[in-house]
């Protein structure tokens, strides 16, 4: 018995390089722009006027809270009465 292996078709290295180059070129031509588009950040302008207004509104709300709460460390009963009177 002879141990002869079936002969496989020999693939030319030039053909392999052409196929590999074609696949990489397709990947770069299609994949790179798709990746660039899907990972791009949308840069919207900041709403500066709304931020300033919210900051001013927050100061007003905080000032009203401090006025209505009075001295929160006095005693629980006086704090409760203060809240009841100001509401």
PEGIMO-V720421 format. One record per backbone hydrogen bond with DSSP energy under -1.0 kcal/mol. NH is the residue of the N-H (numbers start at 1). CO is the residue of the C=O. E is the energy in kcal/mol with one decimal. If there is no record, write none. Layout:
nh=NH co=CO e=E
nh=NH co=CO e=E
//
This chain:
nh=4 co=2 e=-1.5
nh=16 co=12 e=-1.9
nh=17 co=13 e=-2.2
nh=18 co=14 e=-2.1
nh=19 co=15 e=-2.4
nh=20 co=16 e=-2.8
nh=21 co=17 e=-2.7
nh=22 co=18 e=-2.3
nh=23 co=19 e=-2.4
nh=24 co=20 e=-2.3
nh=25 co=21 e=-2.3
nh=26 co=22 e=-2.4
nh=27 co=23 e=-2.5
nh=28 co=24 e=-2.6
nh=29 co=25 e=-2.8
nh=30 co=26 e=-2.5
nh=31 co=27 e=-2.3
nh=34 co=30 e=-1.3
nh=35 co=31 e=-2.8
nh=36 co=32 e=-2.5
nh=37 co=33 e=-2.4
nh=38 co=34 e=-2.4
nh=39 co=35 e=-1.5
nh=48 co=46 e=-1.9
nh=51 co=47 e=-2.0
nh=52 co=48 e=-2.5
nh=53 co=49 e=-2.4
nh=54 co=50 e=-2.4
nh=55 co=51 e=-2.2
nh=56 co=52 e=-2.2
nh=57 co=53 e=-2.8
nh=58 co=54 e=-2.3
nh=59 co=55 e=-1.7
nh=60 co=56 e=-2.0
nh=61 co=57 e=-2.4
nh=62 co=58 e=-2.6
nh=63 co=59 e=-2.4
nh=64 co=60 e=-2.2
nh=65 co=61 e=-2.2
nh=66 co=62 e=-2.4
nh=67 co=63 e=-2.1
nh=68 co=64 e=-2.6
nh=69 co=65 e=-2.3
nh=70 co=66 e=-1.7
nh=74 co=71 e=-1.1
nh=79 co=75 e=-2.3
nh=80 co=76 e=-2.1
nh=81 co=77 e=-2.2
nh=82 co=78 e=-2.4
nh=83 co=79 e=-2.1
nh=84 co=80 e=-2.2
nh=85 co=81 e=-2.4
nh=86 co=82 e=-1.8
nh=87 co=83 e=-1.3
//
